[in-house]
Amino acid sequence: MSIVVQEKEDKIYSSEKASQNAPPKYLGFVAGMFSGVMKNIVGHPFDTIKVRLQTASDGRFKGPMDCVLQTVRNEGLRGFYKGFTPPLVGWVLMDSVMLGSLHVYRRVVKDNLFPEEKKLPILGHVIAGLGSGWTVSFVAAPIEQFKARLQVQYDANTKIYSGPVDVAKKLYQTTGVRGIYSGLLSTMIFRTNFIFWWGSYELFTQWFQDNTKLSKPSINFWSGGLSATVFWIFAYPADVVKQTIMTDNPIRSEKKFPRWIDAVKYIYNTKGLRGFSRGFGPSILRSFPANAAALAAFEAVMRFLH
C-alpha cells in the first residue's frame, strides 16, 4: 500500500515540477511578435509578387519574372513593399496570436488528452496547430484583406486606397464590420492546413535531433523552413481562393463571389486547374527563408526569456 502511495506522490511531484519548469503561457505571445517582424522583412516582396500573380487579369504578366520586372520598371523597389504596413503591424499581431495560442493549445492538449505521455505526440501537435489556425483567422482575415487590396493597386489610375487605414475606413463605410470580415471563412479554410505545418514541424525537429548534431537554432531554422514548405504545398489552392475573395467588390450586391464555392468555380472555369497554382513559385521561394528565420527567432526568444 505504501508503494502505491509513494508512486502517486512521485507522479504528483513530477507533474508539479514539470508545470513549474514549463514556460509561462504568455511567453509564446511575446516571442511571436519577434517572429512576425522577421517574417515580414524577409517575405513581403515575395508575397507581393504572389498576390499580383494570383489576382491579375489574363495576359498582364507572362510569369513571376515578368511580374518582378514590370514592378521594378513601373514602380521601383518600393513597389515590392506596397501594402507593407498592414503585415508589419499585422504579422507581429498575427504571429503573436498564432504562436502564442499554439503554445497554449499544446499545453492544454497535453494536459487533457495525453496526460500520461512524457511529451506531446504528433497527433497533439496537429490538434494544437488546427486550433491555432482557426484562432488566428479572426485576426488575420481583416489584415490580409487590407494588404491584398493595397498590393493589387498597380498604378495611380487604379489607386482606390491611400493606405491600410483608408482601406479599413472605406470598407467599414461601405459594408460595415461584415465587409471587413468578408474573407473570414476562406481564411479559416486556408489555415486549416496548419495541421500539416505543425505536424511536419515536429517530425522534422525530431528527425534532426535524432540524426544530426545540429544546434538548437539550426534545427529550428531548418524545421521551420521545411515545414512551411510542406504547409504551402497543401494550402496553396485555398490561398488562391482566399485572395480572389479578398480582392472582390466589397459591396455584397455587386460581388462576383458571394460564396466561397463561387470563387472556386470561377477560378476553375476561367483558368482550369492551373489557376489554383498561379503565383506558386514566389510563394514557395518565400516560404522557406521567411518562416525559417521567423521560427528560429521565435524559438530563440522563447529560450532567452524562459
C-alpha positions, 0 to 999 in steps of 0.5 A: 500500500505504501508503494502505491502511495509513494508512486502517486506522490512521485507522479504528483511531484513530477507533474508539479515540477514539470508545470513549474519548469514549463514556460509561462503561457504568455511567453509564446505571445511575446516571442511571436511578435519577434517572429512576425517582424522577421517574417515580414522583412524577409517575405513581403516582396515575395508575397507581393509578387504572389498576390499580383500573380494570383489576382491579375487579369489574363495576359498582364504578366507572362510569369513571376519574372515578368511580374518582378520586372514590370514592378521594378520598371513601373514602380521601383523597389518600393513597389515590392513593399506596397501594402507593407504596413498592414503585415508589419503591424499585422504579422507581429499581431498575427504571429503573436496570436498564432504562436502564442495560442499554439503554445497554449493549445499544446499545453492544454492538449497535453494536459487533457488528452495525453496526460500520461505521455512524457511529451506531446505526440504528433497527433497533439501537435496537429490538434494544437496547430488546427486550433491555432489556425482557426484562432488566428483567422479572426485576426488575420482575415481583416489584415490580409484583406487590407494588404491584398487590396493595397498590393493589387493597386498597380498604378495611380489610375487604379489607386482606390486606397491611400493606405491600410487605414483608408482601406479599413475606413472605406470598407467599414463605410461601405459594408460595415464590420461584415465587409471587413470580415468578408474573407473570414471563412476562406481564411479559416479554410486556408489555415486549416492546413496548419495541421500539416505545418505543425505536424511536419514541424515536429517530425522534422525537429525530431528527425534532426535531433535524432540524426544530426548534431545540429544546434538548437537554432539550426534545427529550428531554422531548418524545421521551420523552413521545411515545414512551411514548405510542406504547409504551402504545398497543401494550402496553396489552392485555398490561398488562391481562393482566399485572395480572389475573395479578398480582392472582390467588390466589397459591396455584397450586391455587386460581388462576383463571389458571394460564396466561397464555392463561387470563387472556386468555380470561377477560378476553375472555369476561367483558368482550369486547374492551373489557376489554383497554382498561379503565383506558386513559385514566389510563394514557395521561394518565400516560404522557406527563408521567411518562416525559417528565420521567423521560427528560429527567432521565435524559438530563440526568444522563447529560450532567452526569456524562459 
